[in-house]
Each structure stands twice: as C-alpha cells, then as structure tokens.
Amino acid sequence: MASPIPLPNLVIDHRTARFTQEDCGEHHVFFEGATDLLKYMIAGSLRLKAGMTPHPPHQHPEEEFMLVTEGTGEIEVDGQTTQVGPGSMMYCAAGKYHAIVNTGATPMLFYYYKWLA
C-alpha cells in the first residue's frame, strides 16, 4: 500500500477553501488529508446560525481543538458544559463526547482542527 501524499505547503483563505452551505450554517474546509507526521487531519470553520448546533453530542477517533472567534455559545466536553465566546478554545481527546451550540442572537464563528497521529 502506497503512503498518502502529504498536504502541500500553502496558504488558503475562506474564499478558496472548500465551501458547503449546511442547514446550521456556512462550512469551510481549508485542509484535509495526511501530513508528514499525521495519518489524517482536517482544519475548517463553521459560521453557526443563532440557536443552532451542527450535531448532537458525538465522539470520533480524532483529537480535536475548537477556537471560537465570533459570537457566544456553549461547548460540552466529556459531560461538562462551558459558556464560550471569542478567544475560547476547546481540546477534546479521542473518543470523548463533545458538542457546540450557538446560544447567542448572532452567528457564531469557530474553527476546528482534528487529527489522527
């Protein structure tokens, strides 16, 4: 089995990132694939509509960071819910339940980074 080709070294902005309009908001994927040190990674953003969540609490095999840059909401990690706003960052280990909800009146923008070593 051939090794996957690592992601290229480049800069992508939201205008050239892969875009999907979802029911809950605007989803951009900036990078997705293998790297020199990781089997898989994905980096993206979601502009989450007021009162929405992208999905119920879930778990996956990747570790994950989330960084809130606009708006307010709640992030649940491993059964604990925290109020968040711009500058709040979440780390969630692999296999742990987590979720994000926009509890504000305006869109909430967050960036996420998931990886498998």
C-alpha positions, 0 to 999 in steps of 0.5 A, a space after each residue: 500500500 502506497 503512503 498518502 501524499 502529504 498536504 502541500 505547503 500553502 496558504 488558503 483563505 475562506 474564499 478558496 477553501 472548500 465551501 458547503 452551505 449546511 442547514 446550521 450554517 456556512 462550512 469551510 474546509 481549508 485542509 484535509 488529508 495526511 501530513 508528514 507526521 499525521 495519518 489524517 487531519 482536517 482544519 475548517 470553520 463553521 459560521 453557526 446560525 443563532 440557536 443552532 448546533 451542527 450535531 448532537 453530542 458525538 465522539 470520533 477517533 480524532 483529537 480535536 481543538 475548537 477556537 471560537 472567534 465570533 459570537 457566544 455559545 456553549 461547548 460540552 466536553 466529556 459531560 461538562 458544559 462551558 459558556 464560550 465566546 471569542 478567544 475560547 478554545 476547546 481540546 477534546 481527546 479521542 473518543 470523548 463526547 463533545 458538542 457546540 451550540 450557538 446560544 447567542 442572537 448572532 452567528 457564531 464563528 469557530 474553527 476546528 482542527 482534528 487529527 489522527 497521529 
